Amino acid sequence: MPAIKKAPRAEGEASGTRGERKERTRLHLIEAALVLLGQGRGFTSLSLREITREAGIVPAA
C-alpha cells in the first residue's frame, strides 16, 4: 500500500506538532506579558485579554 502524503500547508498556516504550537503560543504570551510589564504595568493590573491582544492571539470565548 503506498504511503499517504500530507498536503502542503498554506503560507502562514501554523506548522509543527500540537505540542510545538502550544509551546510557541506559551512563549508568545510570556513575551507579551513581559512587554506590558516593561511599559510600567504592574503584574496585578494585567488581564489575560490585554496579554493575548499584545501577543496577537484571539482569546477563546
C-alpha positions as CSV (number, residue, x, y, z in Angstrom):
1,M,0.0,0.0,0.0
2,P,1.5,3.4,-1.0
3,A,2.3,6.0,1.7
4,I,-0.1,8.8,2.0
5,K,1.5,12.2,1.6
6,K,0.2,15.2,3.5
7,A,-1.0,18.2,1.5
8,P,1.4,21.1,1.7
9,R,0.5,23.8,4.2
10,A,-0.8,27.2,3.1
11,E,1.6,30.0,3.7
12,G,1.2,31.5,7.1
13,E,-0.5,28.3,8.4
14,A,0.8,27.1,11.7
15,S,3.3,24.3,11.3
16,G,4.6,21.7,13.7
17,T,3.1,19.3,16.1
18,R,0.4,20.3,18.5
19,G,2.9,20.3,21.3
20,E,5.2,22.7,19.3
21,R,2.3,25.0,18.6
22,K,1.3,25.0,22.3
23,E,4.9,25.9,23.3
24,R,5.1,28.7,20.7
25,T,1.8,30.1,22.0
26,R,3.0,29.9,25.6
27,L,6.2,31.8,24.6
28,H,4.3,34.5,22.8
29,L,2.1,35.0,25.8
30,I,5.1,35.3,28.2
31,E,6.8,37.7,25.8
32,A,3.7,39.8,25.6
33,A,3.3,39.9,29.3
34,L,7.0,41.0,29.7
35,V,6.5,43.8,27.1
36,L,3.5,45.1,29.1
37,L,5.4,44.8,32.4
38,G,8.3,46.6,30.8
39,Q,5.9,49.5,30.0
40,G,5.5,50.1,33.7
41,R,2.4,48.0,34.1
42,G,2.0,46.1,37.4
43,F,1.5,42.4,37.5
44,T,-1.8,42.7,39.3
45,S,-3.1,45.2,36.8
46,L,-2.7,43.0,33.7
47,S,-5.5,41.0,32.3
48,L,-5.4,37.9,30.1
49,R,-7.3,39.9,27.4
50,E,-4.6,42.5,27.3
51,I,-1.8,40.0,27.1
52,T,-3.5,38.0,24.3
53,R,-4.1,41.2,22.4
54,E,-0.4,42.2,22.7
55,A,0.6,38.7,21.6
56,G,-1.8,38.8,18.6
57,I,-3.8,35.8,19.8
58,V,-7.6,35.7,19.8
59,P,-8.7,34.5,23.2
60,A,-11.3,31.8,23.4
61,A,-14.8,32.9,24.4
